[in-house]
Every structure is written in structure tokens, then in C-alpha cells.
Amino acid sequence: MPSFLIWTVLTVFLAMSKESISPVLNSTVTVEIHSLRSDAGTVRLSLYSSADGFPSDLSRTLRKATGKAAARKCTIELNDLPPGDYAIAVLHDENDNNKMDTNLFGLPKEGYGASNDAKASFGPPKYEDARCTVNGKAKTIRIKMRYM
């Protein structure tokens, strides 16, 4: 009987220690941006982990990445991304001046997009509409570039 108790305690301890040391599985997220107007310039991606600053405050991004267009598409990979909720904003910076150009009324002159193809309605897309979950598995997110 005492040996049964010892084996039970040992089994529970090993099971608990296995749970506590299991690694967090990070993901690779592939972002496929399509419907670009041209192959000129740079596609700029900003990854946000909260609504704070989304989609235009670059000082609040979790990560930034860039890519070049080819055949009016661009693919950008985000590696080693921990599980969580994120939103992505993209800009087609056609003139490579590192900012979104706007017209006299403040409307974008260059392409823009967001994860979940969240639409801008009387202002930029909302984080909640663009939010997607990363859960330790590889994920592909497709974003349509939009132009005014």
C-alpha cells in the first residue's frame, strides 16, 4: 500500500512538471497581400497586439516588416510569433517616402489594407474588425489592397 501511494504521488508530480515545462509554440504567419495597383514602391506591414494606435501609430506596433511587390502581389512572413490576438495594417508606399500620402481632404492616395479585410468606414478600420488569433500553428492571412 505505501508503494502504491508513492507511485501515485510520483506520477502526479511528473504530470504536473511536464505541464509546467511544456514550451509555448510560436507561429509563422504568412501575409499575402493582393490587388496592388502596381509593383512600384514598398509594401509596409505593421503588426499590433492591441487597439492602441491601430492602424496608423507606428510607435505602438509590435512588429514592422516590408516587402516588394511582384505581379501586383506581395508576401511577407512574420516568424516566431507568440500565441495571441493581433491585427495587421498594410500600406502600399508607392513613392517610398515612408508615409501614407493623403489628398486635400485627408483621404489616402496610396493603397491600404487590414487583416480580415476590415474596411474603413468614415475613418480607419477598427482593431476589433481586423483582429485575428494566432494559436501556435502556421497561419496564412490574405489582405486585399484598397485604393480610393
N, C-alpha and C positions, 0 to 999 in steps of 0.2 A: 504494500500500500504506500509506504513512503516513497518508493522509487517511482510509482505512478504519479504522485504529486510533483516530484522533482521534474519528471519528463513533461508534465503539463505546464509547469511554470517556465521551463526552458523553451518549450515550443511557443508559448505566448510571447516570451521575451524576444525570441528570434523573429517572430512575425512582426512584432512592433518595431524592432530595429530595422528590418527590411523596409517597412513603410517609411520610416523617418529618413532613410538614406537614399531612397529612390531618386534618380536625377529628374530634374524638370526638363521636359522635352521641348526644345526650341524648334521653330519652324523656318522654312524658306517660303516666302511669299513672292510669287511671280506676278507682276503687274503688267498686263497687256493693254496698251493704250492704242486705240484705233480711230479712224476717221480724221486724221490730221489733214489740214489743208495743203500742206507742202512738207518737204523734207528739210526745209531751211531751219536754222537755229538749233535750239536745245530744248528738250523736254525736261522740265524740272518737277520733281516729286517731293512732297512734304508729308511726313507721317506724324499724326497727332494721337496721343493717348487720352485726351480729354477734350471737352468743348472749348476750353480756354485757348483763345487765339485762332481757332479753326475758322476759315481756311487760309487766312492771309498773314497772320503774325508769325513770321519765320523764327522769331526768338523763342517761341513756345513749341517748336517742333521737336519730336523725339528723334527723328532722323530725316536727313535730306539725301536725295540721290538725283543723278542726272542721266540722261541717255540721248542718243542721236536717233533721229527718225530715218527709216528706210522703207520705201514703198508705202509711205503715209501711215506707218505704224512704228511703235517703239515698245520694247520690252525692257523692264527694269526689275532686277531681283533684289529683294531685301532678305538677307541671310541672318540666321541666328536670332530670330525674333521671338521673345518670350510669349507664352500664352497670355491673352488679354483681349480687350476691345480696342480697336483702332479706327481711325478714319484717314483717308488719303485724299490729298488735293494735288492736282497736276496743272501745270501751265506750259503752253507751247510758246516759249520765248523765241519767237521767230527772228528777232533782230539781236538776240544775245546781249541785251542790256541789263540782265539780272532783275527785271521787274515786269509787272503786268502793265502794259500800256493801256491807257483809257482815253476815251474821246472827251469832248467838251462837257458831256453830261455824266461822266464817270462810268460809262459802260465799257466793258473790255473790248479792245481792238485785237487782242490775241486770243488763242484758244485756251479753254479751261475745262476742267472736269473734276469729278469726285467719285470715290468708291460708291458702289451701289447705283452708279449713275444718278446720284442725288442732284436734283435740279435746283437752280437758283430761281427764286420767286420774289421779286421786289427786294433783292439783296442776295448775298452769297448763300450757298447751300448750308443746311444745318448739320451739325455733328451727328445728331441722332439719326438723320436720314442717311448719312454716309457711313455710319458705324458698322463694322464687321468684326467677327470674332475669329481669333487665331487660337487654335487649341492643340498645338504640338504636332500637327500633321501638315504636310505640304499643301499649299493653297494657291489657287490662281484667281486673280481679281481682274476683271475686264472693265475698262473705263472708256467711254465714248468722249472724244474731244468735241467740245461745242464752241461755236463761233457766233458772234452777234451779226 
